[in-house]
Amino acid sequence: MAAAPVRQRSGPGGPRAQLPPCYYEGYLEKRGPKEKASRRLWTCLCGNSLYFFNNAKDSHFVEKLDLSGFVSLKDDCSRDRNLEAARLILRMKDGETKITAPNLESRELWKGFLYSVVDLNVPSYLTLLPGQLQMLKEVVDKERSRRRTRTPTRGPPSRAPPSPLSVPLVGEIPPCFRPVSRTEAEVLLERHPDCGNMLLRPGRDGCSLAVTTRQDLNGSVFRHYRVTQRDQGGYIIDVENPIPCATLHEVINALVEKTAGTLQPFLLEEPYEENITYVSANDENGERILHTAPSSPLPKAPALPPKQDRWPSSPLNRSPAPDRRILTSSVPASPTNPMRRLILSPSPLAQTFNEELKMKLEKRRASQE
């Protein structure tokens, strides 16, 4: 039986009626850190916990998994006898729980609901349909409202959230500063080990800071160091031999140097959009649709011709105007000048014409005599 969206089942007076609202449910195969074999159980995501039942009609759950100790959630690519099955590894502070969903689509949807409840934010990196994303948004809103209005239960007091700092900070704030609690700092460092293993955060009292570090020694090892501000300016790392620092940047640099570079500032790169999108309304039915702007480069404007100078930069660059008198200038008197020979030597046609004219003149003279 495939997983189904919110479909709360509650019998009058039964335990299900006392559970938080159910956001998602379906059959999953589960194997806890101390279990040797997987069990197929009907699983309900109610509030911030997973409740496991033997079947869909049972009103008494057999196991509960509180997600407040959530560390990470990742796909398990190992093969299963069922080729369509898709596995997950849910890592908590007290161990790993292996979960098998009926198929890849079901696994992706379970991941979406789990991340939405844990982070109170709709994950944008999963392959989900618009309708499924809308369901996750509604779950986030409901869970936020539930946590604001729920009454505290009996038991050990929960850890207070980080208070805003009531004292001004000296100098620039390092990029590894995160306004998170101690538990949230541990989760961040555990979930993103490639982004660094040391972050700066507010202290619980609101008057101090703290540095949380994570290292791997057969598992995660967390350490927390208090950083207080001095009256005369600067900060002190409160250890056995206090380390004075002028600025918060020096606090981080001192821990990096003391550990020979083993500790590195936590720098989480937030995701950015790869395409430009915009929302517009359809002219026919008025429905608003999300569009993606074309990624082709804009056409370039035609290049203007180079601007010519109004006046020449140098009179030497101007070509001299042709002297028209050169055609009528006298030829030098040198007898070896080829131009003189060309002008003085008659052409054959002119010579013939002169001879005919001479003969006619001689005939006329002879006739007159």
Secondary structure by P-SEA (a helix, b strand, c coil): cccccbbbbbcccccccccccccbbbbbbbbcccccccccccccccccbbbbcccccccccccccccccccbbbbbccccccccbbbbbbbcccbbbbbbcccaaaaaaaaaaaaaaacccccccccccaaaaaaaaaaaaaaaaaaacccccccccccccccccccccccccccccccccaaaaaaaaaaccccccbbbbbcccccbbbbbbbbbcccbbbbbbbbbbbccbbbbccccbbbbbccaaaaaaaaaaaaccccccbbbbbbbbcbbbbbbbbccccbbbbbbcccccccccccccccccccccccccccccccccccccccccccccaaaaaaacccaaaaaaaaaaaaaaaaaaaaac
